[in-house]
Amino acid sequence: MNMRQEPFDPLRLRSALGSFVTGVTVVTTRNADGEPVGLTVNSFNTVSLSPPLILWSLSLHAASFDAFVQANHFVVNVLAADQIPVSEAFAKTGGDKFSNVAWCNTVADMPRLEGTAATLTCRNAQRFSGGDHLIFIGEVVSFEKSERPPLVYANGKYTRLSDTASAKQSGKTSTVLSTSD
Ligand SMILES: Cc1cc2nc3c(=O)[nH]c(=O)nc-3n(C[C@H](O)[C@H](O)[C@H](O)COP(=O)(O)O)c2cc1C
């Protein structure tokens, strides 16, 4: 058991935080020149249903930082299980991240990826300082949900949900995580 120690070993802290299982999103917007920008994000979470609010945090060092600070809207693209290449492409800095992915415009002329598990178009409502990240609160102004299973991320690896044969046979709806490597 690693009780509180200072200073923290950043790698061990990252490893501990990574044991919290998340989905994977690509958050997109347009920069001041109207060009689409985006990055892979797993800090996304629900805040409130009424009003409909979500949050995510952006590194102060991200190349897309200025674009997200000045944007009126952004889109949370919740990736589907078969979109690992999309996650990898948007986890890189620089280059045209949109050239090898199908995308279109959503309301407010925001870039929206195709083939996702869900899409949330948000008004850039509030921002809070959070150490080396900036926390964005988005108010959902429109959304779509598909039947595609979501991509999952745990312990630094992409993972997917799959129904077990035994669960199907027994009629139970439980699912298990199965790593994709
Ligand atoms: C699974 C995964 C989750 C990530 N989550 C975040 C996140 O929540 N916030 C963030 O700022 N960067 C996150 N990143 C890192 C960014 O995607 C990466 O630094 C990207 O290159 C930033 O793009 P930019 O520099 O063009 O803005 C994540 C990367 C991966 C692979």
The ligand as a Tripos MOL2 file, in Angstrom:
@<TRIPOS>MOLECULE
LIG
   31    33     1     0     0
SMALL
NO_CHARGES

@<TRIPOS>ATOM
      1 C1         -5.9460    7.9310  -24.0230 C.3       1 LIG1
      2 C2         -5.4260    9.3550  -23.9850 C.ar      1 LIG1
      3 C3         -6.0580   10.2940  -23.1940 C.ar      1 LIG1
      4 C4         -5.6100   11.6280  -23.1440 C.ar      1 LIG1
      5 N1         -6.2760   12.5350  -22.3570 N.ar      1 LIG1
      6 C5         -5.8830   13.8320  -22.3350 C.ar      1 LIG1
      7 C6         -6.6200   14.7970  -21.5730 C.ar      1 LIG1
      8 O1         -7.6110   14.4990  -20.9150 O.2       1 LIG1
      9 N2         -6.1810   16.0970  -21.6000 N.ar      1 LIG1
     10 C7         -5.0750   16.4800  -22.3290 C.ar      1 LIG1
     11 O2         -4.7280   17.6800  -22.3110 O.2       1 LIG1
     12 N3         -4.3490   15.5670  -23.0410 N.ar      1 LIG1
     13 C8         -4.7430   14.2730  -23.0770 C.ar      1 LIG1
     14 N4         -4.0560   13.3520  -23.8230 N.ar      1 LIG1
     15 C9         -2.8580   13.7770  -24.5460 C.3       1 LIG1
     16 C10        -3.1900   14.5560  -25.8220 C.3       1 LIG1
     17 O3         -4.0750   13.8300  -26.6600 O.3       1 LIG1
     18 C11        -1.8770   14.8140  -26.6010 C.3       1 LIG1
     19 O4         -0.9780   15.5340  -25.7740 O.3       1 LIG1
     20 C12        -2.0860   15.5800  -27.8930 C.3       1 LIG1
     21 O5         -0.8890   15.5330  -28.6390 O.3       1 LIG1
     22 C13        -2.4420   17.0430  -27.6970 C.3       1 LIG1
     23 O6         -2.6430   17.6010  -28.9840 O.3       1 LIG1
     24 P1         -2.2390   19.1170  -29.3230 P.3       1 LIG1
     25 O7         -0.8540   19.3310  -28.7670 O.co2     1 LIG1
     26 O8         -2.3090   19.1870  -30.8220 O.co2     1 LIG1
     27 O9         -3.2550   20.0030  -28.6430 O.co2     1 LIG1
     28 C14        -4.4810   12.0120  -23.8890 C.ar      1 LIG1
     29 C15        -3.8360   11.0630  -24.7020 C.ar      1 LIG1
     30 C16        -4.2950    9.7450  -24.7480 C.ar      1 LIG1
     31 C17        -3.6060    8.7450  -25.6400 C.3       1 LIG1
@<TRIPOS>BOND
     1     1     2 1
     2     2     3 ar
     3     2    30 ar
     4     3     4 ar
     5     4     5 ar
     6     4    28 ar
     7     5     6 ar
     8     6     7 ar
     9     6    13 1
    10     7     8 2
    11     7     9 ar
    12     9    10 ar
    13    10    11 2
    14    10    12 ar
    15    12    13 ar
    16    13    14 ar
    17    14    15 1
    18    14    28 ar
    19    15    16 1
    20    16    17 1
    21    16    18 1
    22    18    19 1
    23    18    20 1
    24    20    21 1
    25    20    22 1
    26    22    23 1
    27    23    24 1
    28    24    25 2
    29    24    26 1
    30    24    27 1
    31    28    29 ar
    32    29    30 ar
    33    30    31 1
@<TRIPOS>SUBSTRUCTURE
     1 LIG1         1 GROUP 0 **** ****
